[in-house]
Each structure stands twice: as structure tokens, then as C-alpha cells.
């Protein structure tokens, strides 16, 4: 059995840190984004946020309790909540309309972000600005879902789009 030393612990910790080549890590931890939003996006990329399908899988809630908080009748998953649900993910249509873009977006987080960043021109600076809007959209959807789920508060799409504009 190896002896425990600070040096061994340090090496263990450092070897477990994501490298810059880890695309999800680099994309989630954006310098212009609040850390709580980056943390949410990181959890989305890892499929570990507390959507109802994940809570069912972990045994926290029963199988029959997995319906989307919006009341749309579909099971709540990351792709449904953030990219497919008309009541929450419909926000992306309004964001694209605000930006003057007509498109169909992907329903997987990393692919959605990649596509969203490429909607307006090219160049690193522009991609960073557009990604800030994407992060604001993700945060607005999550907050609206939680307001509905925990406070039975219905958040209008107008309120959500104003929140995205304010945050970005």
C-alpha cells in the first residue's frame, strides 16, 4: 500500500483536472459569463443537471413524475427542456427573430452552441459575443423552469426574451 503524501494527493488532483483540449470544459467556462451560469452549462454538457429524467434515473423521483415542468406532456430531459419544448425552448425562435435570423437549431447542447455561434458571420470576437447570448438563453430557460416547478409561477416568453437581452 502506498503511503499518503501531499505530493501524491496533489498529483492525483492535477491529473483529474480537465485539459484545455477538453472541448466541453473550455466551452462551458467562458470568461464573460457568471460562474453560476458556466456551472449550469458544464452540468448540461455532462448530462448531470436535475432534469426529471435524471432524477428518475437516480431514483430521486418515481417513473411517473418525469413530465416536463411546462405542462407540455413530454418527458423532461436536457434536450427536451432546452432545445425542443415549445414552452421553454421556444425561446430560441424568439432570440433568432431578435437577431434577424431564420434557422432550425440542433437539439444537443454542444451542437446547438456550435450552430448558434455560427449563425452570425465569422471571427472569434463575434462568436464570443453570440455565445454570451446563448448562455443567457440557457440561464433564462433554467430559471423559468424552476420558477414554474417550485413556485408555480408561469413566466411569459416576453419575460424570458427580455431576460436574455438584459443578461447579454
For each residue, the residues with C-beta under 8 A, 3 or more apart:
1:
2: 8
3: 8
4: 8 9
5: 8 9
6: 9 10
7: 10 11
8: 2 3 4 5 11 12
9: 4 5 6 12 13
10: 6 7 13 14
11: 7 8 14 15
12: 8 9 15 16
13: 9 10 16 17
14: 10 11 17
15: 11 12
16: 12 13
17: 13 14
18: 22 24 25
19: 22 25
20: 25 26
21:
22: 18 19 25 26
23: 26 27 110
24: 18 27 28 42 45 46 110
25: 18 19 20 22 28 29 42
26: 20 22 23 29
27: 23 24 30 41 45 110 113
28: 24 25 38 39 41 42 45
29: 25 26 33 38 42
30: 27 33 38 128 131 132 135
31:
32: 128 132
33: 29 30 37 38 41 132 135
34: 37 38
35: 38 39
36: 39 40
37: 33 34 40 41 135 136 138 139
38: 28 29 30 33 34 35 41 42 135
39: 28 35 36 42 43
40: 36 37 43 44 49 138 139 142
41: 27 28 33 37 38 44 45 109 135 138
42: 24 25 28 29 38 39 45 46
43: 39 40 46 48 49
44: 40 41 47 49 78 82 109 138
45: 24 27 28 41 42 109 110
46: 24 42 43
47: 44 54 78
48: 43 54
49: 40 43 44 54 78 142
50: 54 55 60
51: 54 55 76 77 78 81
52: 55 56 61 65 66 67 68 69 75 76 77
53: 56 57 66 75 76 77 78
54: 47 48 49 50 51 57 58 77 78
55: 50 51 52 58 60 61 65 66
56: 52 53 59 60 61 62 63 65 66
57: 53 54
58: 54 55
59: 56
60: 50 55 56
61: 52 55 56 65 66
62: 56 65
63: 56 66
64:
65: 52 55 56 61 62
66: 52 53 55 56 61 63 75 76
67: 52 71 73 74 75 76
68: 52 71 72 73 74 75 76 80 81 85 87 88
69: 52 76 81 145 148 149
70: 85 86 87 88 145 148
71: 67 68 87
72: 68 85 86 87
73: 67 68
74: 67 68 80 84 85
75: 52 53 66 67 68 80
76: 51 52 53 66 67 68 69 80 81
77: 51 52 53 54 80 81
78: 44 47 49 51 53 54 81 82 109
79: 82 83 84 107 108 109
80: 68 74 75 76 77 83 84 85 89
81: 51 68 69 76 77 78 84 85 88 89 141 145
82: 44 78 79 85 88 89 109 112 138 141 142
83: 79 80 89 92 105 106 107 108 109 112
84: 74 79 80 81 89 107
85: 68 70 72 74 80 81 82 88 89 90
86: 70 72 89 90
87: 68 70 71 72 90
88: 68 70 81 82 85 91 141 144 145
89: 80 81 82 83 84 85 86 92 141
90: 85 86 87 93 94 157
91: 88 94 95 137 140 141 157 160 161 164
92: 83 89 95 96 105 116 137
93: 90 96 97
94: 90 91 97 98 157 160 161
95: 91 92 98 99 133 137 161 164
96: 92 93 99 101 102 103 105 119
97: 93 94 100 101
98: 94 95 161 165
99: 95 96 119 120 133
100: 97
101: 96 97 119 120
102: 96
103: 96 115 119
104:
105: 83 92 96 112 115 116
106: 83 111 112 114 115
107: 79 83 84 111 112
108: 79 83 111 112
109: 41 44 45 78 79 82 83 112 113
110: 23 24 27 45 113 114
111: 106 107 108 114 115
112: 82 83 105 106 107 108 109 115 116 134
113: 27 109 110 116 117 131 134
114: 106 110 111 117 118
115: 103 105 106 111 112 118 119
116: 92 105 112 113 119 130 131 133 134
117: 113 114 127 130 131 134
118: 114 115 122 127
119: 96 99 101 103 115 116 130
120: 99 101 126 130
121: 126
122: 118 126 127
123: 126 127
124: 127 128
125: 128 129
126: 120 121 122 123 129 130
127: 117 118 122 123 124 130 131
128: 30 32 124 125 131 132
129: 125 126 132 133
130: 116 117 119 120 126 127 133 134
131: 30 113 116 117 127 128 134 135
132: 30 32 33 128 129 135 136 168
133: 95 99 116 129 130 136 137 164 168
134: 112 113 116 117 130 131 137 138
135: 30 33 37 38 41 131 132 138 139 167 168
136: 37 132 133 139 140 163 164 165 167 168
137: 91 92 95 133 134 140 141 164
138: 37 40 41 44 82 134 135 141 142
139: 37 40 135 136 142 143 163 167
140: 91 136 137 143 144 160 161 163 164 167
141: 81 82 88 89 91 137 138 144 145 160
142: 40 49 82 138 139 145 146
143: 139 140 146 147 155 163
144: 88 140 141 147 148 155 159 160
145: 69 70 81 88 141 142 148 149
146: 142 143 149 150 151
147: 143 144 150 151 153 155
148: 69 70 144 145 151 152 153 154 155
149: 69 145 146
150: 146 147
151: 146 147 148
152: 148
153: 147 148
154: 148
155: 143 144 147 148 159 160
156: 159 160
157: 90 91 94 160 161
158: 161 162
159: 144 155 156 162 163
160: 91 94 140 141 144 155 156 157 163 164
161: 91 94 95 98 140 157 158 164 165
162: 158 159 165 166
163: 136 139 140 143 159 160 166 167
164: 91 95 133 136 137 140 160 161 167 168
165: 98 136 161 162 168
166: 162 163
167: 135 136 139 140 163 164
168: 132 133 135 136 164 165
